[in-house]
Amino acid sequence: MKALLKKDFYVLWNSMKALLLLIVIFSLIPSGFQNVFAVLYAAMLPYSALAYDERSHWDQMAAAMPYSTRDIIRSKYVLGWITSAGAFLFSTMIQLVVRSYLKMPTPVSLLFVSMCISWAIIAITLPFMFRWGVEKARLTMVLIIALVCGAAGALTSIATMSVAIGGDKIPCPLIVGAPVAAIVINLISMPLSEKWYERRK
Amino acid sequence: MNAIEFNHVNKSFGSFAIEDLNLTVPTGTICGLVGENGAGKSTSIKLLLNALRPDSGTIQVLGMDTCDPAYVAVKNDIGVVLDDAWLPETITAKQVGSIMADTYINWDSALYESYLTRFSLPRDKKFKDFSRGMRMKLSIAVALSHDPKLLVLDEATAGLDPIVRDEVVELFNEFTREETHSILISSHILSDLEKLCDYIAFIHEGRLLFCEEKDRLLEEYAIFVGTTEQADSLLPEAIVHREGNGLGGVRAMVRRSQVPATLTLEKPTMEDIILNLVKGAKRS
């Protein structure tokens, strides 16, 4: 799996510097919505990696190499977890610096829940990509964009309303429930992706 | 032990099907897979790599069933060159080496570097800027740099200039000097197969028509060039395929044993044999 992750990181780094820069820019802006979007946007990187794989017919090469179906599938999940977690950590650290200077509270819990939602989005949509391929699963891409934008809007609204009624930025049940839900959905999603990918043979 | 065994393999795609494929490649030999475009050569190779699952039948590679989960580990001993090097466009040869070092247990970085030098491949140029010949050379370098016991080559010499092609064919020949090394090669360049192969397997419309020793094929068939009357006097079963020779006479591929010794016959090339067999198969 290390080789597959390395390949994806090379591809993303070599071909998507502009998009990675977007995550950096969104992380720099002291706005809850922009920071949440940066973390959620990172969930889309596995789809970019999959699209590059498809364009270069990498699956044919991978089939000739000692990679199991499990490794091929899980590497894309792990890539999504790493990029989302990386965006969360990066955004949080930047905001700690920027907001301490501006004397504003840092939305750590908001960004943490965003990361969990990123993981859930990956788990909901990846099986469709593995079943039909990125090219054919265009409708799923629309679903991903809707989920990313919808989740970013919903989370910032929850944060704003929660503060307005005198509570914390993000309600406690959401902070506890989001990671549990993300883990459960991923545990269901991975075997499904493996099954659907095998069907393509 | 055989390097490759297809046993009654069937795979259907609706309009096209591999039917009852039985093919054996003994260890230490080179088998050439020939046939027209769409005959089933690449499908057979995908089946043996487990990129496709057979509908029925079994395939064993280096003693392991391809449907066995443990087959993944056996792929450490298989070097594969497909009809194009399907590597991500934006990575470099240096990055390919780094990825493969984490892919293959027996990856030899020094050997890979030596192939890059030998093939004059740039280390830091993006793969999308490689010519087809360079792409194939990179793919061959990867296939040979992890001490494989079996090479599976699907049009591996296509796109190479004659000098490099000759060098690559020599590399493959060197590879089989080890008794435990075997090659399955599909190619349209029949002169390469003539130089390399011990066996020739001929696939036509998804069916294996024969798998014979190359020398036996060269002994069995001959080229007859003569008059129409002489050709008409031959037994119908002696003629594989006949056509006009452009000078009012006939040029035919015949079965040497069924032609009277009084007729003069020419020695065929593998290209003559395969082309005439394809044309003969189409006619029948």
Chai-1 contact restraints between the chains, C-beta under 6 A:
chainA,res_idxA,chainB,res_idxB,connection_type,confidence,min_distance_angstrom,max_distance_angstrom,comment,restraint_id
A,K2,B,D102,contact,1.0,0.0,6.0,A-B,restraint_1
A,A3,B,I99,contact,1.0,0.0,6.0,A-B,restraint_2
A,A3,B,D102,contact,1.0,0.0,6.0,A-B,restraint_3
A,A3,B,T103,contact,1.0,0.0,6.0,A-B,restraint_4
A,K6,B,I99,contact,1.0,0.0,6.0,A-B,restraint_5
A,K7,B,I99,contact,1.0,0.0,6.0,A-B,restraint_6
A,Y10,B,I91,contact,1.0,0.0,6.0,A-B,restraint_7
A,Y10,B,Q95,contact,1.0,0.0,6.0,A-B,restraint_8
A,V11,B,P88,contact,1.0,0.0,6.0,A-B,restraint_9
A,V11,B,T90,contact,1.0,0.0,6.0,A-B,restraint_10
A,N14,B,T90,contact,1.0,0.0,6.0,A-B,restraint_11
A,S15,B,T90,contact,1.0,0.0,6.0,A-B,restraint_12
A,Y52,B,P88,contact,1.0,0.0,6.0,A-B,restraint_13
A,S56,B,W86,contact,1.0,0.0,6.0,A-B,restraint_14
A,S56,B,P88,contact,1.0,0.0,6.0,A-B,restraint_15
A,S56,B,E89,contact,1.0,0.0,6.0,A-B,restraint_16
A,H57,B,W86,contact,1.0,0.0,6.0,A-B,restraint_17
A,W58,B,W86,contact,1.0,0.0,6.0,A-B,restraint_18
A,Q60,B,L82,contact,1.0,0.0,6.0,A-B,restraint_19
A,Q60,B,W86,contact,1.0,0.0,6.0,A-B,restraint_20
A,M61,B,W86,contact,1.0,0.0,6.0,A-B,restraint_21
A,A63,B,L49,contact,1.0,0.0,6.0,A-B,restraint_22
A,A63,B,A51,contact,1.0,0.0,6.0,A-B,restraint_23
A,A64,B,L49,contact,1.0,0.0,6.0,A-B,restraint_24
A,A64,B,V80,contact,1.0,0.0,6.0,A-B,restraint_25
A,M65,B,T103,contact,1.0,0.0,6.0,A-B,restraint_26
A,P66,B,V72,contact,1.0,0.0,6.0,A-B,restraint_27
A,P66,B,K75,contact,1.0,0.0,6.0,A-B,restraint_28
A,P66,B,N76,contact,1.0,0.0,6.0,A-B,restraint_29
A,S68,B,V72,contact,1.0,0.0,6.0,A-B,restraint_30
A,K201,B,L52,contact,1.0,0.0,6.0,A-B,restraint_31
A,K201,B,R53,contact,1.0,0.0,6.0,A-B,restraint_32
